[in-house]
Structure formats: structure tokens, C-alpha cells
Amino acid sequence: MIPQDPMMLYSFLNMKLRDQYASLDELCEDLDLSKEEILEKMKMVGFEYDAHHNKFW
């Protein structure tokens, strides 16, 4: 289960991307998450995924 609070989700995703996953695609596939939903949730609070840095900004 992933955090529902946007700031906790931001922190959770960046930690997982930093420590365990080489890409958002890999994270979403492994955790059975919708990449589109994650991107939309993060965009709603002002964060976008940067594939080059493999993190949300």
C-alpha cells in the first residue's frame, strides 16, 4: 500500500526510486501501480517526474 497523503507519497516515491528502482516504470510494474495515476497525483501537487534524474521535482 502506498501513502495517500501527497507529500508522504512524494517522499515514498523518491525514496523507492533512489534506493530500489532504476525508473518509474520499474517501480510501477513491481508494485502494481498505475503510472498514469501516480503522475496525475503528483502533478496535482506540483511535482513532475524527471526520468534523467529518476525522481520527482
C-alpha positions in Angstrom: 0.0 0.0 0.0 1.3 3.5 -0.9 0.7 6.6 1.2 -2.4 8.6 0.3 -1.1 12.0 1.5 0.6 13.7 -1.4 3.7 14.8 0.5 4.1 11.4 2.0 3.7 9.8 -1.4 6.3 12.2 -2.9 8.7 11.2 -0.2 7.9 7.5 -0.6 8.3 7.5 -4.3 11.6 9.4 -4.3 13.0 7.1 -1.6 12.0 4.0 -3.6 13.3 5.5 -6.9 16.6 6.3 -5.2 17.1 3.1 -3.3 15.4 0.3 -5.3 14.2 1.2 -8.8 16.0 2.4 -11.9 12.8 4.0 -13.3 9.3 4.9 -12.5 8.1 2.3 -15.0 10.0 -0.4 -13.0 8.6 0.9 -9.7 5.0 0.9 -11.0 5.4 -2.6 -12.6 6.8 -4.1 -9.4 4.3 -2.5 -7.1 1.4 -3.0 -9.5 0.6 0.7 -9.7 -0.8 2.8 -12.5 1.9 5.1 -13.8 -0.7 7.5 -15.1 -2.4 7.8 -11.7 0.9 8.4 -10.0 1.9 11.1 -12.5 -1.5 12.7 -12.1 -1.5 12.7 -8.3 2.0 14.2 -8.2 1.1 16.8 -10.9 -1.9 17.9 -8.8 0.5 19.0 -6.0 3.1 20.5 -8.3 5.6 17.6 -8.8 6.7 16.1 -12.1 8.8 13.1 -12.8 12.3 13.6 -14.2 13.5 10.4 -15.9 17.0 11.7 -16.3 17.4 12.2 -12.5 14.9 9.4 -11.7 13.0 11.5 -9.2 10.0 13.8 -8.7 10.8 17.5 -8.5 
